[in-house]
Amino acid sequence: MGKLLDFKVFVLSPEGGVHGDNLLPRDTHLDQNYPNPFNPQTTVMYALKKEAKVSITIYNLLGQKVKTLMNSEQEAGYKSIAWNGTNDDGAKVCARVFLRMTADEYMSTKKLLLLK
């Protein structure tokens, strides 16, 4: 019988970190969503260097909250979350929105563009 190979998959992130099994990020960061512009769905990738309370929220151009994607305590590591371009009530949002992530003392905002 042949020997099974044990291998790990590593992916470089746009921020320069490495995603892979048993690796922790050097810093907490939020990557730009992909694809951007998007329709009907986009994925947001982020990294946590340590356990943190994470909040990921979508805001419209007026700064009003339209969707909460995440609001919970999470372990350190590389994460992703998908969003389908709808608000908390399930209706499509306007074409231009902002995504804000906070994790303890970290905060970052990205522009998202929904194609209609």
Buried (B, 14 or more C-beta within 10 A) or exposed (E): EEEEEEEEEEEEBEBEBEBEEEEEBEEBBBBBBEEBEBBEEBBBBBBBBEEBEBBBBBBBEEEEEBBEBBEEEBEBBBBEBEBBBBBEEEEEBEBEBBBBBBBEEBEBEBEBBBEE
